[in-house]
């Protein structure tokens, strides 16, 4: 592996001169700096990432380090990372993304991240969840994206699930639907309680008592097969006992579409369907296209990056709006 010593020998300079070229290039003459750069290029030497100031055009480049807990390995949350990169790039910042296989991150994960000397950190997660942040990371400017931690000093940008669910159900009821069937996320999901509050507020506004609602919670996050069992229970002699199906996510809606259409029921003529997620590249391909709530991954990433870049003075949970995306299923 090429070393700093190899670069110094090829350039005919001292180790100190190479160090200055990497860390304080403005202290060298143009000719000396060019000799060191030429040696680096010829040897394909990769300098330490702590030497971010090597390039004369980018002396003040700063870096956001991103811990990606499932956000880099699933298509559903990739927009979160994309928005962080785009926001940072627009501000002249760099981004280093480290995929996490476990939470909390291991000492090896932390060492690797801190070796890049980030100016701020974002801890991101797929699916709103509680995370554990090691104390070592809290000495840096730190933002949570789509996750929460018990430490109230930390700022967390998360979906405003209560308002998102309230807006969607209120819109549906304003269209005249009065017999909802709800197939929810598992009760242990952090979003479950927030969405219940939004759902019940909307129902109360239209005189529907919450205790009268038909509601089921999936037993697990991937227990989508339960959707068919629930629907069968409430379709009698080919006719549904409900006029709108409110789904905890778009995958539940996808399973429901297959069963409802397979039974000869029309959407939304016989049953309207409301989703939640607006799965990227999928929700608009439902036939008919699915009315759903947008999980604001892109906006969460943008606000998290902006928080670090602009050193915003806020703490605690920061809800991010979940827009209603109206299509033909409702």
Beta strands, then each sheet from edge to edge (+ up, - down):
strand 1: 62-69
strand 2: 93-100
strand 3: 120-130
strand 4: 142-148
strand 5: 155-159
strand 6: 180-184
strand 7: 214-217
strand 8: 235-236
strand 9: 239-240
strand 10: 244-247
strand 11: 272-274
strand 12: 292-293
strand 13: 316-320
strand 14: 324-325
sheet 1: 2+ 1+ 3+ 4+ 5+ 13+
sheet 2: 7+ 6+ 10+ 11+
sheet 3: 8+ 9-
sheet 4: 12+ 14-
end
